[in-house]
Amino acid sequence: MAGRTAKNKIKRTKFGRELEAAMKEVLAHVRGEISLQTRVVNVPAQADVRSIRARYKLSREKFAARFGLDHRAVQEWEQGRRKPDRATRVLFKVIEHEPAAVERALAKDR
């Protein structure tokens, strides 16, 4: 096979083949040939910080320290002087339902 070029000799990796297949799927979706699964995430418009904290029976300072928050911000959210931004509202939703997940994630940085 004297006529083979270097390009023909390159072995495609599993990752490369998966990436190629994914790109073909995206292209088919863009062309309207297939539908891909989508997931809509509903971020709460508000977070009841006070009631979430009350579940843990912690002071603002201890609650803030446990979940990586600023205790002054917790105070202002509870008193209505500030509203948590979108990312913080998502964090509060996770704290509300899976507090151990937040604690595990934060513990990995220590």
Secondary structure, 3 states (H helix, E strand, C coil): CCCCCHHHHCCCCHHHHHHHHHHHHHHHHHCCCCCCCCCCCCCCCCCCHHHHHHHHCCCHHHHHHHHCCCHHHHHHHHCCCCCCCHHHHHHHHHHHHCHHHHHHHHHCCC
